[in-house]
Amino acid sequence: MQENNNYILSIVIVNWNSKQFTLECLESIYVNKFFIERPERIEIILIDNNSSDDSVPELSNRFPKISIISNNENYGYAIACNQGMKIARGKYVLLLGNDTALKENALSECINFLGSNENCGAVGCRLIYPDGTLQGNCKKFPKFKNALYTYLSLDKLNFDYDMLWFDYASTIEVDQISTTFLMVRNDILKKIGYFDEQYKILYNDVDLCKKIWNCGYSIYFLHTAETIHFGSHSTQKAGYKVRKIMYFDILRYYRNKFGYRAYLLYPILVFRLFFVSFLKFNFLF
C-alpha cells in the first residue's frame, strides 16, 4: 500500500492478552492534542496476536475507526509489527507499545523534529514510569562482551553500553532506542525491509536501528517529548514456550553478528531460562 498524502502518521500497536493496557493506550492517543486537531491525518493500526481475553471485540467496539488485524495465532512481535507497517500510509510510522500512555507533546514534538531534520531516520522520546521516574531506553550497539555481562547479571560492567552516563536531559544522536516509542520515516522502512522476522520477540529493535544507520540515517533521542511506559506486561506474563523463543532470539542475534563465539552464551541462557521458569512456577504454586 502506498503512502497517502493525507496521512502524516501511522501508529502501529501490537496486542496480546493486554486488553486493558491497550484500551488505555488508545484513549491516550484520542485525547492527544495533535490527534484532536488533525484526526484525519493519523491512522491507527492494531495487530492482535490471537488474544484470549476478548480484546478484539471490545477494542473494535470502543474504537471503530481503527484498523484491526486479527491473527489466528501468536506470531510474535516482529511479524505482527510488519503486518501493520506494510499497510501503513503515513509519512511517518510510530511503533508504539500497547502498555504506554502518550503525554501531550509526544506526537507533535517528534513529527516536527523529523520534519526539520532530513538526515534523521527515526526518533524516540523520554519514557517515564507512572510515578514519573525516568526509564532508560537508549543504548549503544552491543559488543559480544556486553551480552556476557548482561546475561551473567554483571550490569555494572555495561556502564557505557547501557549509557548510564546519560541523564536524558538533552537531545542527542544514539545508536539504538527502544521501539516502545519509535517514530520512523515510512520510506526508510520500505527501503530496509521492516523488522527481520527471524527475531520473533527480542533484538528485532536492535537490528532495525542498525539497518537504519546502515542506510545512512541517524537516530535521535528527543528529550522534549515524553511518554508513560507501564512496563512489558505481555512478556512478563509469558510462559516457558514464549520465553524459550525470547532466548533463542538472543542467541540468534549474537550468532548472526559474532559467529560461533555466540555459543558461549548457550549454557548461560539455558540456565537463565530454567531458573526464571522455575521461579515463576513456584511463585504461582
NUKOLLO-646673 format. One record per residue: residue number from 1; x, y, z negated of N, C-alpha, C, CB in turn. Coordinates in steps of 0.02 Angstrom, whole numbers, always signed. Each point is the difference from the previous one (the first is absolute). Glycine has a CB too. Example, Ala and Ser with C-alpha at 12.3 -4.5 7.8 and 13.67 -1.06 7.14 Angstrom:
SITE  seq      nx      ny      nz     cax     cay     caz      cx      cy      cz     cbx     cby     cbz
SITE    1    +660    -284    -390     -45     +59      +0     +45     +60      +0     -95     -59     -62
SITE    2     +77    +112     +98     +42     +59      -3     -39     +55     -37     +59     -32    +108
***
This chain:
SITE  seq      nx      ny      nz     cax     cay     caz      cx      cy      cz     cbx     cby     cbz
SITE    1     +42     -60      +0     -42     +60      +0     +44     +62      +0     -92     -62     -61
SITE    2     +75    +112    +102     +40     +60      +7     -16     +50     -55      +4     -18    +123
SITE    3     +45     +63    -135     -13     +53     -48     -57     +44     +25    +121      -2     -36
SITE    4    -161     +24      -9     -56     +44     +16     +18     +70     -24     -85     -96     -10
SITE    5     +83    +145     +56     +21     +68     -17     -43     +29     -56     +39     +15    +116
SITE    6     -98     -42    -127     -43     +25     -54     +23     -22     -69     -94      -1     +80
SITE    7    +134     -52     -82     +22     -27     -64     +72     +22     -14     -77     -99     +12
SITE    8     +87    +132     -67     +68     +17     -20     +28     -54     -46     -26    +122     +10
SITE    9     -18    -158     -45     +24     -50     -49     -44     -62      -1     +46     +94     -69
SITE   10     -12    -151     +68     -33     -64     -12     +27     -27     -66     -14     -25    +125
SITE   11     -31      +8    -171     +20     -27     -65     -13     -75      +0     -26    +110     -59
SITE   12     +78    -150     +48      -4     -73      +1      +7     -27     -70     +47      -3    +117
SITE   13     -97     -35    -139      -2     -27     -68     -15     -75      +3     -39    +112     -47
SITE   14     +77    -151      +9     -12     -72      -4     -29     -17     -68     +96     -23     +80
SITE   15    -148     -19     -80     -32     -20     -62      +0     -76      -6     -73    +102      +3
SITE   16     +87    -124     -65      -7     -72     -15     -22      -6     -73     +90     -34     +85
SITE   17    -153     +19     -95     -28     -10     -67     +15     +57     -48     +12    -122     +20
SITE   18     -16    +183      +6     +12     +59     -42     -54     +52     +15    +125     -22      -3
SITE   19    -187      +1      +1     -56     +41     +21      -3     +67     -36     -61    -103     +26
SITE   20     +68    +101     -92      -8     +62     -38     +55     +50     +16     -56     -65     -90
SITE   21    +118     +42     +96     +54     +45     +16     -10     +29     +70     +77     -65     -74
SITE   22     -99     +24    +121     -10     +24     +68     -56     +51      +3     +40    -109     +44
SITE   23     -94     +97     -82     -54     +48      -4     +25     +68     -26     -81     -94     -20
SITE   24    +121     +93     -32     +26     +62     -28     +49     +34     +47     -14     -48    -114
SITE   25     +52      +8    +151     +47     +27     +50     -39     +37     +54     +82     -93     -23
SITE   26    -134     +61     +50     -40     +30     +52     -36     +63     -25     -16    -113     +51
SITE   27      -7    +111    -112     -33     +59     -28     +49     +59      -4     -77     -75     -67
SITE   28    +140     +61     +50     +50     +53      -5     +14     +31     +69     +51     -57     -99
SITE   29     -59     +17    +152      +9     +27     +68     -59     +45     +18     +65    -102     +33
SITE   30    -125     +79     -49     -60     +36     +19      -7     +67     -36     -54    -109     +22
SITE   31     +84    +116     -81      -4     +64     -36     +62     +42     +11     -72     -54     -86
SITE   32    +119     +29    +126     +61     +38     +14     -18     +61     +44     +71    -105      -9
SITE   33     -43    +162      -7     -17     +62     +35     +12      -6     +75     +29     +64    -103
SITE   34     +26     -94    +123     +15      -6     +72     -53     -42     +35    +123     +10     -24
SITE   35    -145     -64      -9     -52     -42     +30     -67     +36      +3     +60    -102     -43
SITE   36     -77    +139     -10     -63     +36      -2      -3     +52     +57      -7     -18    -125
SITE   37     +63     +51    +136      +2     +53     +51      +5     -27     +71     +52     +73     -84
SITE   38     -24    -133     +92     +12     -27     +67     -19     -74      +4     +92     +83     +16
SITE   39    -151    -103     -36     -18     -71      +0      +2     -32     +70     -71     +22     -99
SITE   40     +59     +19    +150      +0     -26     +68     +71     -13     +27    -107     +61     +19
SITE   41    +157     -39     -56     +69      -8     +22     +36     -57     -37      +2    +122     +27
SITE   42     -37    -156     -70     +30     -55     -39     -42     -63      +9     +48     +82     -84
SITE   43     -15    -138     +98     -34     -64      +0     +30     -44     -55     -24      +9    +125
SITE   44     -17     -51    -154     +22     -46     -53     -11     -71     +24     -27     +84     -91
SITE   45     +80    -123     +90      -3     -70     +22     +16     -44     -60     +34     +31    +120
SITE   46     -81     -73    -139      +9     -45     -57      +4     -72     +26     -61     +80     -77
SITE   47    +112    -115     +55      +8     -71     +18      -8     -41     -64     +77     +27     +97
SITE   48    -126     -71     -97     -12     -43     -58     +26     -70     +14    -102     +68     -32
SITE   49    +146     -92     -12     +32     -65      +8     -40     -56     -34    +111     +58      +6
SITE   50    -173     -66     +16     -42     -56     -25     -10      +3     -75     +42     -70     +94
SITE   51     -63    +129    -118     -14      +8     -72     -60     -42     -20     +48    +116      +3
SITE   52     -46    -139     -65     -56     -40     -27     -40     +39     -51     +67    -103     +20
SITE   53     -57    +169     -24     -34     +40     -51     -54     +46     +31    +104      -4     -69
SITE   54    -129     -16    +128     -52     +38     +35     +23     +70     +18     -85     -65     -62
SITE   55    +149     +72     +75     +27     +65     +18     -33     +28     +63    +108     -33     -53
SITE   56    -110      -7    +106     -22     +25     +65     -71     +28      +0     +76     -84     +52
SITE   57    -126     +47     -78     -68     +28      +1      -6     +64     -41     -43    -114     +15
SITE   58     +76    +117     -73      -7     +60     -41     +37     +59     +30     -11     -72    -100
SITE   59     +71     +60    +127     +39     +55     +30     -35     +27     +62    +106     -51     -45
SITE   60    -132      +6     +86     -35     +22     +61     -64     +36     -16     +50     -96     +61
SITE   61     -82     +77    -116     -62     +33     -20     +14     +70     -27     -51    -112     -25
SITE   62    +104    +118     -15     +17     +64     -31     +32     +48     +50     +15     -59    -109
SITE   63     +22     +32    +157     +36     +42     +48     -13     -26     +71     +90     +26     -86
SITE   64    -149     -13    +112     -20     -30     +65     +39     +26     +60    -111     -12     -49
SITE   65    +146     +68     +42     +36     +28     +57     +71     -26      +8     -69    +101     -14
SITE   66     +93    -139     -35     +68     -26      +8      -2     -62     +44     +33     +45    -113
SITE   67     +23     -59    +146      +6     -60     +41     +27     -56     -43     +20     +68    +105
SITE   68     -54    -125    -107     +20     -56     -42     +17     -61     +44     -72     +43     -95
SITE   69    +131     -69     +85     +19     -64     +30      -3     -52     -55     +76     +55     +87
SITE   70    -119    -104     -79     -10     -51     -51     +32     -66     +22    -108     +56     -37
SITE   71    +164     -73      +7     +35     -61     +18     -30     -61     -35    +104     +66     +17
SITE   72    -100    -124     +16     -28     -61     -29     +52     -39     -41     -80      -5     +96
SITE   73    +139     +35    -104     +51     -29     -45     +46     +56     -21      -7    -114     +56
SITE   74     +48    +101    -106     +47     +50     -24     +63      -3     +42     -46      -7    -117
SITE   75     +53     +55    +163     +57      +0     +46     +62     +33     -30     -80      +3     +93
SITE   76     +74     +26    -153     +55     +36     -28      -1     +73     +21     +67    -105      +0
SITE   77     -24    +144     -32      -1     +73      +9     +22     +21     +70     +22     +12    -121
SITE   78     +32     -39    +146     +28     +24     +63     -47     -12     +58    +113     -23     -44
SITE   79    -139     -37     +51     -45     -15     +55     -63     +42      -4     +45    -117      +5
SITE   80     -73    +123     -66     -60     +40      -9     +12     +74     +18     -37     -79     -91
SITE   81     +93    +106     +68     +16     +70     +17      +7      +9     +76     +58     +12    -111
SITE   82     -25     -60    +142      +9      +4     +73     -67      +1     +36    +109     -60     -11
SITE   83    -156     +21     -14     -67      +1     +29     -28     +70      +0     -19    -118     -37
SITE   84     +28    +153     -18     -25     +68      -5     +40     +50     +41     -39     -28    -113
SITE   85    +105     +22    +110     +43     +48     +36      -9      -5     +76     +82      -6     -94
SITE   86     -94     -54    +118      -6     -10     +73     -63     +32     +29     +64    -106     -13
SITE   87    -114    +118     -29     -61     +32     +26      -5     +73     -22     -57    -111      -1
SITE   88    +108    +135     -36      +0     +68     -25      +4     +50     +57     +54     -38    -107
SITE   89     -95     +90    +104      -4     +49     +54     +28     +68     -19     -99     -60     +41
SITE   90    +122     +68    -102     +25     +64     -23     +71     +14     +23     -74     -11     -98
SITE   91     +92     +75     +97     +69     +20     +15     +47     -28     -53     -41    +105     +57
SITE   92     +17    -106    -119     +38     -28     -55     -39     -58     -31     +56    +112     -22
SITE   93     -20    -160      -7     -31     -57     -33     +24      -1     -72      -7     -66    +108
SITE   94     -40     +65    -155     +17      -4     -71     -11     -71     -25     -31    +121     -16
SITE   95     +85    -153      -4      -5     -64     -35     -11     +16     -73     +75     -61     +84
SITE   96    -133     +40    -109     -20     +21     -68     -19     -61     -41     -39    +111     +44
SITE   97     +70    -119    -102     -18     -54     -45     -71      +9     -25    +119     -13     -34
SITE   98    -155     -43     +27     -70      +6     -22      -5     +15     -74     -32     -80     +90
SITE   99     +87     +77    -125      +1     +16     -72     +29     +69     -12     +11    -122     -27
SITE  100     -33    +169     +69     +23     +69      -5     -60     +48      -3    +106     -29     +62
SITE  101     -92     +90     -83     -50     +54      +2     +37     +62     +23     -72     -52     -94
SITE  102     +50     +80    +150     +34     +58     +28      -9     +61     -44     -18     -47    +114
SITE  103     +72     +84    -123      -5     +66     -31     -18     +50     +55     +86     -30     -91
SITE  104    -105     +90     +71     -30     +49     +46     +43     +15     +61     -57     +49     -98
SITE  105    +123     -43     +88     +43     +23     +54     +34     -55     +40     +18    +101     -67
SITE  106     -32    -163     +51     +38     -56     +28      -3      -2     +77     -21     -63    -106
SITE  107     -39     +68    +133      -8      -6     +73     +26     +62     +36    -100     -74     -18
SITE  108     +79    +131      -3     +18     +62     +36     +75     +13      -1    -112     +46     -29
SITE  109    +144     -57     -28     +72     +13      -5     +40     -45     +47     -16     +35    -119
SITE  110      -2     -99    +121     +38     -47     +42     -14     +11     +74      -4     -83     -92
SITE  111     -58     +98    +110     -16     +15     +70     +37     +63     +23    -113     -54     -14
SITE  112    +113    +105     -27     +36     +62     +17     +75     -11      +6     -89     +65     -58
SITE  113    +116    -108     +14     +72     -13      +1     +19     -36     +65      +2      -7    -126
SITE  114     -40     -43    +146     +14     -35     +62      -8     +46     +60     -38    -108     -53
SITE  115     -12    +152     +50     -11     +47     +54     +56     +50      +8    -120     -15     -17
SITE  116    +155     +29     -38     +54     +51      +2     +69     -30      +7     -72     +71     -70
SITE  117     +78    -136     +67     +66     -33      +3      -3     -57     +51     +24     +29    -121
SITE  118      -8     -13    +183      -8     -47     +55     +45     -61      -7     -32     +95     +73
SITE  119     +89     -88    -107     +45     -57      -6     -18     -45     -59     +89     +70     +51
SITE  120    -139     -51     -89     -23     -41     -56     -50     -51     +26     +18     +95     -83
SITE  121      +0    -159     +76     -44     -52     +25     -52     -22     -51     +92     -38     +71
SITE  122     -77     +47    -135     -47     -21     -53     +14     +40     -63      -7    -116     +48
SITE  123     -46    +124     -88      +7     +38     -62     -41     -33     -54     +19    +107     +64
SITE  124      +9    -107    -124     -36     -26     -59      -4     +55     -53     +40    -117     +24
SITE  125     -77    +103     -77     -12     +52     -51     +18     -27     -69     -91     +50     +71
SITE  126     +84      -6    -120     +10     -19     -70     -56     -48     -20     +57    +110     -26
SITE  127     -38    -164      -8     -49     -45     -29      +2      +7     -76     +11     -81     +97
SITE  128     -69     +86    -127      -3      +5     -73     -50     -51     -27     +30    +123      +5
SITE  129     -17    -145     -66     -48     -43     -35     -59     +43     -24     +94     -79     -36
SITE  130    -149     +47     +17     -58     +39     -23     +14     +47     -57     -69     -94     +37
SITE  131    +119     +79     -78     +17     +45     -56     +47     +56     +20     -16     -96     -77
SITE  132     +33    +100    +142     +43     +53     +25     +73     -18      +2     -81     +78     -44
SITE  133    +100    -136     +20     +70     -22      +1     +22     -12     +72     -13     -52    -114
SITE  134     +73     +75    +129     +28      -8     +67     +14     -73     +15     +50    +114      -8
SITE  135     -63    -134     +69     +12     -68     +23     +49      +3     +59    -116     -39     -39
SITE  136    +176     +12     +29     +49      +2     +54     -21     -41     +60     +88     +16     -86
SITE  137     -83     +13    +146     -20     -36     +60     +50      +7     +57    -117     +18     -34
SITE  138    +177      +8     +20     +52      +8     +51     +60     -44     -18     -39    +118     +25
SITE  139     +69    -147     +26     +59     -41      -9     +48      +9     +58     -67     -84     -67
SITE  140    +129     +62     +57     +47      -7     +56     -16     -67     +35     +91     +69     -60
SITE  141     -64     -78    +119      -6     -66     +30     +44     -49     -39     -23     +51    +115
SITE  142      -3    -111    -130     +37     -45     -45     +61     -32     +32    -107     -22     -57
SITE  143    +159     +16     +17     +56     -42     +17     -12     -67     -33     +80     +99     +11
SITE  144     -40    -149      +7     -12     -67     -28      +9      +0     -76     +38     -51    +108
SITE  145     +10     +89    -132     +11      +1     -73     -62     +27     -36    +123     +17     +19
SITE  146    -160     +28     +13     -60     +27     -32     -53     -53     -11     +24    +109     +54
SITE  147     -28    -158      -8     -46     -56      -9     +20     -42     -61     -22      -3    +124
SITE  148     +86     -10    -130     +24     -39     -58     -16     +37     -65     +91     -50     +71
SITE  149     -76    +115     -73     -14     +38     -60     -74      +1     -16    +101     +71     +23
SITE  150    -143     -62     +28     -72      +6      -9     -29     -65     -29      -6     +82     +94
SITE  151     +22    -138     -62     -33     -62     -18     +35     -38     -56     -40      -7    +116
SITE  152     +97     +35    -138     +30     -23     -63     -18     +47     -57     +95     -52     +64
SITE  153    -139    +100     -50     -23     +49     -49     +57     +42     -28     -94     -77     -29
SITE  154    +142     +93     +72     +56     +44     -19     -13     +69     +30     +82     -99      -6
SITE  155    -138    +127     -11     -24     +61     +33     +46     +60     -10    -115     -43     -15
SITE  156    +151     +45     -41     +44     +57     -12     +56      +5     +52     -27      -9    -121
SITE  157     +42     -47    +153     +53      +0     +51     -26     +25     +67     +55     -95     -59
SITE  158    -121    +106     +63     -30     +25     +62     -14     +75      -4     -50    -113     +19
SITE  159     +90    +149     -57     -12     +71     -12      -5     +39     +65     +61      -9    -108
SITE  160     -14      -1    +154      -1     +37     +63     -54     -26     +47    +123     +22     -13
SITE  161    -129     -87     +18     -51     -31     +44     -70     +21     -20     +76     -97     +18
SITE  162     -90     +98     -82     -67     +20     -25      -8     +76      -4      -4    -107     -64
SITE  163     +56    +144     +82      -1     +74      -1     -21     +26     -68     -26      +1    +122
SITE  164     +54     -31    -175     -18     +21     -68     +27     +69     -16      -1    -120     -34
SITE  165     +45    +145     +76     +27     +68      -9     -49     +54     +25    +116     -47     +12
SITE  166    -166     +27     +26     -46     +47     +31     -58     +17     -46     +32     -45    +113
SITE  167     -47    +109    -121     -53     +21     -46     -67     +13     +34     +89     +50     -71
SITE  168     -93     -61    +136     -62      +7     +39     -29     +71      -4     -23    -121     -21
SITE  169     +67    +169     +10     -21     +70      -4     +19     +41     +61     +11      -8    -123
SITE  170     +13     -25    +175     +18     +34     +62     -15     -45     +60     +90     +65     -61
SITE  171     -94     -35    +118     -14     -36     +62     +66     -20     +32    -109     +63     +18
SITE  172    +119    -129      -6     +63     -24     +28     -12     -56     +50     +59     +32    -107
SITE  173      -9     -43    +150      +0     -58     +43     +15     -62     -42     +38     +69    +100
SITE  174     -71    -124     -84     +11     -63     -36      +7     -56     +50     -64     +42    -101
SITE  175     +93     -98     +79      +4     -59     +43     -68     -33      +7    +119     -17     -35
SITE  176    -149      +3     -21     -65     -35      +0     -44     +28     -55     +54    -104     +46
SITE  177    -119     +99     -34     -49     +23     -48     -59     -48      +2     +37    +122     +13
SITE  178     -68    -132     -69     -53     -49      -6     -59     +15     +46     +34     -18    -118
SITE  179     -63     -35    +147     -59      +8     +42     -64      +3     -41     +60     -61     +91
SITE  180     -53     +71    -157     -58     +17     -40     -31     +64     +27     +50     -56    -102
SITE  181      -7    +102    +125     -21     +60     +35     +55     +17     +49     -70     +43     -97
SITE  182     +59     -57    +160     +50     +16     +52     -37     +22     +63     +84     -83     -48
SITE  183     -73    +145     +67     -31     +28     +60     +51      -3     +57     -77     +76     -69
SITE  184     +58    -109    +124     +46     -13     +55     -30     +26     +65     +45    -102     -60
SITE  185      -2    +125    +105     -24     +20     +66     -24     -62     +38     +80     +99      +2
SITE  186    -139     -94     +26     -30     -58     +35     +43     -21     +60    -113     +37     -38
SITE  187    +141     +10     +74     +39     -18     +59     +63     -39     -19     -44    +102     +58
SITE  188     +71     -88    -118     +59     -38     -23     -21     -71     -17     +53    +105     -44
SITE  189    -110    -113     +11     -24     -67     -17      -8     -43     +63     -58     +47    -101
SITE  190     +32     -17    +154      -8     -36     +63     +68     -20     +28    -106     +63     +23
SITE  191    +155     -18     -31     +66     -11     +28     +38     -55     -37      +3    +119     +36
SITE  192     -10    -121    -101     +39     -49     -40     -37     -65     -11     +56     +96     -55
SITE  193    -119     -99     +74     -36     -63      -5     -31     -14     -69     +76     -42     +86
SITE  194     -90     +95    -125     -35      -8     -63     +40     -42     -50    -110     +11     +62
SITE  195     +76     -43    -110     +34     -44     -48     +24     -63     +34     -71     +46     -93
SITE  196    +127     -72     +70     +23     -66     +21     -41     -51     -40    +119     +41     +28
SITE  197    -161     -79      +7     -48     -43     -34     +30     -62     -32     -83     +41     +80
SITE  198    +148     -51     -72     +30     -56     -36      +4     +16     -75     +67     -32    +103
SITE  199     -69     +97    -121      -3     +20     -70     -73      +9     -19    +115     +57      +7
SITE  200    -144    -107     -39     -72      +1     -13     -20     +51     -53      -2    -119     +31
SITE  201     +43    +125     -84     -19     +42     -57     +55     +48     -19     -73     -92     -41
SITE  202    +134     +67     +32     +56     +42     -23     +50     +15     +55     -15     -48    -114
SITE  203     +51    +102    +105     +54     +23     +44     -22     +21     +69     +73     -76     -63
SITE  204    -137     +73     +78     -23     +27     +64     +10     +76      +2     -84     -94     +10
SITE  205     +76    +127     -69     +10     +72      -2     +73     +20     +10     -99      +8     -76
SITE  206    +145     -48     +47     +71     +13      +9     +18      -7     +74     +24     -41    -117
SITE  207     -48     -13    +147     +15     -12     +70     -30     +54     +45      +3    -123     -24
SITE  208     -64    +146      +9     -32     +52     +39     +41     +65      -3    -112     -53     -21
SITE  209    +133     +72     -38     +39     +61      -7     +67      -5     +37     -54     +20    -111
SITE  210     +84     -79    +110     +62     -10     +36     -11      +8     +75     +40     -78     -89
SITE  211     -95     +54    +115     -15      +6     +71     -14     +73     +19     -47    -116      +0
SITE  212     +17    +154     -45     -11     +72     +14     +67     +36      +6    -111      -4     -62
SITE  213    +157     -11     +15     +66     +30      +3     +37     -21     +63      +4      +2    -125
SITE  214      -8     -66    +143     +35     -26     +59     -27     +31     +64     +20    -106     -60
SITE  215     -82    +131     +56     -32     +33     +58     +22     +73      +6     -98     -78     -12
SITE  216    +138    +101     -36     +27     +68      +3     -39     +52     -39     +41     -31    +109
SITE  217     -87      +9    -152     -40     +46     -39     +18      -5     -74     -93      -9     +84
SITE  218     +85     +63    -119     +14      +1     -72     -64     -13     -40     +96     +80     +19
SITE  219     -87     -96     -82     -56     -11     -47     +11     +47     -59     -14    -122     +35
SITE  220     -40    +155     -55      +5     +49     -53     -45     -17     -59     +28     +86     +84
SITE  221      -3     -68    -144     -42      +3     -59     -20     +72     -10     +57    -100     -54
SITE  222    -123    +112     +47     -27     +68      -6     -25     +11     -71     -31      +1    +123
SITE  223     +66     +41    -161     -16      +7     -71     -63     +42     -13    +121     -11     -23
SITE  224    -145     +48     +73     -58     +43     -11     -67     -37     +10     +70     +96     +37
SITE  225     -68    -159     -16     -60     -40      +8      +0     -55     -53      -6     +24    +125
SITE  226     -53     -43    -149      -2     -46     -57     -61     -46      +4     +59     +86     -71
SITE  227     -49    -148     +49     -54     -50      -1      +6     -42     -63      -3      -3    +127
SITE  228     -54     -13    -156      -2     -45     -58      +4     -72     +25     -68     +83     -68
SITE  229    +112    -123     +37      +6     -72     +16     -12     -40     -63     +81     +24     +94
SITE  230    -132     -65     -93     -19     -37     -60     +43     -62     -10    -115     +41     +14
SITE  231    +147     -66     +39     +42     -59      -6     -20     -52     +51     +17     +23    -121
SITE  232     +27     -73    +130     -11     -51     +51     -46     -55     -27    +113     +24     +50
SITE  233    -177      -9     -52     -47     -46     -32     -13     -63     +41     -53     +99     -53
SITE  234     +57     -94    +118     -11     -60     +42     +56     -51     -12     -59     +69     +86
SITE  235    +122     -45     -88     +55     -46     -10      +4     -23     -73     +62     +55     +93
SITE  236     -84     -13    -139      -1     -22     -70     -47     -58     -11     +27    +117     -35
SITE  237     -80    -121     +75     -48     -54      -7     +20     -62     +41     -89     +85     -20
SITE  238    +144     -80     +56     +20     -54     +45     +18     -63     -38     +40     +85     +81
SITE  239     -63    -141     -55     +17     -64     -28     +64     -27     +29    -120     -22     -18
SITE  240    +134     -42      +3     +63     -30     +19     +10      +1     +76      -6     -72    -101
SITE  241     -46     +56    +140      +8      -4     +73     +18     +67     +30     -82     -93      +1
SITE  242     +49    +146     -25     +14     +67     +26     +70     +23     -22    -123     +27      -2
SITE  243    +140     -41     -61     +67     +19     -24     +54     -37     +38     -48     +23    -113
SITE  244     +35     -85    +133     +48     -37     +39     +13     +34     +67     -37    -106     -55
SITE  245     -16    +132     +86      +8     +37     +62     +42     +63     -12    -112     -44     +41
SITE  246    +100     +77     -97     +37     +61     -16     +75     -15      -6    -101     +45     -59
SITE  247    +117    -100     +26     +71     -16     -10     +33     -23     +65     -25     -30    -119
SITE  248     -13      -1    +162     +27     -19     +66     +12     +63     +42     -60    -111      -4
SITE  249     +18    +163      -5     +12     +63     +34     +67     +30     -21    -123     +19      +6
SITE  250    +137     -22     -71     +64     +26     -25     +58     -37     +31     -55     +31    -108
SITE  251     +53     -97    +106     +53     -40     +28      +8     +12     +75     -20     -87     -88
SITE  252     -37     +93    +122      +1     +10     +73     +33     +67     +18    -105     -69      +9
SITE  253     +90    +121     -46     +29     +66     +15     +76      -2      -6    -105     +56     -41
SITE  254    +129     -82     -15     +73      +0     -11     +35     -50     +46     -19     +34    -118
SITE  255     -15     -87    +138     +29     -46     +49      +6     +34     +68     -48     -98     -63
SITE  256      -4    +136     +82      +2     +35     +64     +53     +54      +2    -121     -24     +12
SITE  257    +134     +56     -68     +47     +55      -2     +71     -20     -18     -94     +72     -31
SITE  258    +101    -126      -9     +66     -17     -27     +20     -73     +13     -19     +86     -86
SITE  259     -20    -122    +126     +19     -67     +19      -2     -50     -57     +71     +51     +86
SITE  260     -25     -99     -84      -3     -56     -46     +16     +18     -72     +32     -71     +94
SITE  261      -5    +130    -104     +11     +23     -70     -66      +2     -38     +99     +67     +38
SITE  262    -153     -57      -1     -65      +7     -33     -20     -62     -38     -33     +77     +90
SITE  263     +61    -135     -72     -20     -61     -35     +28      -3     -71      -3     -58    +110
SITE  264     +47    +105    -127     +21      +6     -70     -59     +23     -42    +117     +27     +36
SITE  265    -165      +6      -4     -60     +23     -36     -49     -56     -14     +15    +110     +53
SITE  266     -10    -164     -16     -52     -52      -2     -12     -27     -71     +31     -30    +117
SITE  267     +21      +7    -153     -14     -25     -68     -26     +53     -48     +89     -83     +18
SITE  268     -67    +146      -7     -24     +55     -43     -74     +11     +11    +113     +54      +4
SITE  269    -134     -53     +59     -70     +11     +17     -44     -58     -22     +36     +70     +96
SITE  270     -12    -131     -89     -38     -58     -22     -11      +3     -75     +48     -69     +94
SITE  271      +5     +86    -130      -7      +6     -73     -51     +54     -19    +120     -38     -14
SITE  272    -116     +96     +47     -46     +54     -15     -72     -19     +16     +91     +82     +23
SITE  273    -100    -117     +33     -67     -21     +20     -32     -45     -52     +34     +10    +120
SITE  274      +2     -60    -141     -28     -47     -49      -6     +31     -69     +49     -94     +66
SITE  275      -2    +138     -83      -2     +33     -64     -62     +45      -6    +126      -4      -6
SITE  276    -137     +45     +58     -59     +45      +1     -64     -40      +1     +67     +88     +60
SITE  277     -69    -142     -20     -60     -41      +4     -14     -34     -66     +22     -18    +122
SITE  278     +30      -4    -156      -8     -33     -65     -27     +49     -51     +94     -77     +27
SITE  279     -66    +138     -28     -24     +51     -47     -73     +17     +13    +116     +45      -8
SITE  280    -135     -39     +71     -68     +17     +17     -47     -55     -21     +41     +68     +96
SITE  281     -22    -130     -85     -42     -58     -18     -12      -2     -76     +44     -65     +99
SITE  282     +11     +76    -137      -6      -2     -72     -39     +59     -28    +108     -62      -4
SITE  283    -102    +119     +40     -39     +59     -22     -74     -12      +9     +96     +76     +30
SITE  284    -114    -108     +26     -70     -13     +14     -29     -55     -44     +21     +37    +116
SITE  285     +20     -85    -134     -25     -58     -37     +33      -5     -68     -21     -61    +108
***
